[in-house]
């Protein structure tokens, strides 16, 4: 089944072409993943995930 996707900060955000499906993102390099009701929420989750990783490196 086709889906729509875009990349944000190097992480692919996908939404399947089925009504009422959430946005899903995965970051295999860091084992990060989540689902969100909106694209804005998915981007905020990615920001938090990557910011936390940067904080862990310092």
N, C-alpha and C positions, 0 to 999 in steps of 0.2 A: 504494500500500500504506500503510495507516495506521501511525502511529508515536506513541510517547509522548514528551512533551517537558516540560521545566520550565525556568525561568529562574533563573539564579544570578548575582548582581552585574550584572544587565542583559544577560547573555549566555545565549542559548538552548542548552540541552544536549538532544540528541535521541538516542533509541535506537529503531531500527526494530523492528517486530513480527516479527522473524525470529530463530529461536533462535541464540544465541551471537554476536550482533552487538555491536560495541563501542558505547560512548557517544561521540558526536561533537559537538563544539562549534565554532562559528565566530564571530568578531568582525569583521564587515566593516569597521568604522570604522578598525581598526588592522591589518587583514590577518592577524589571529591565528586559528589553528585547530589542532586536534589530535584524537586519538582516545585513549580510555582503556578499560580492562577493567571498571572499577567507577565508580560515580557519585562516590564519595569521591575517586578519583584524578582524575577530570575536574574536580572543584571545586578540587583542589590545583593542577592545571595552570592553571586560570583565575586563581587567586590569584597564582601566579608570574608569569603573563603581565601582569596588571594592575599588580602591584608593580614589575615591570621598567619598564613604561611610566611610572609615577610617578617612578622613579629617573632615567629619561632626561630628565624635564622639569625637574629641579632643577639 
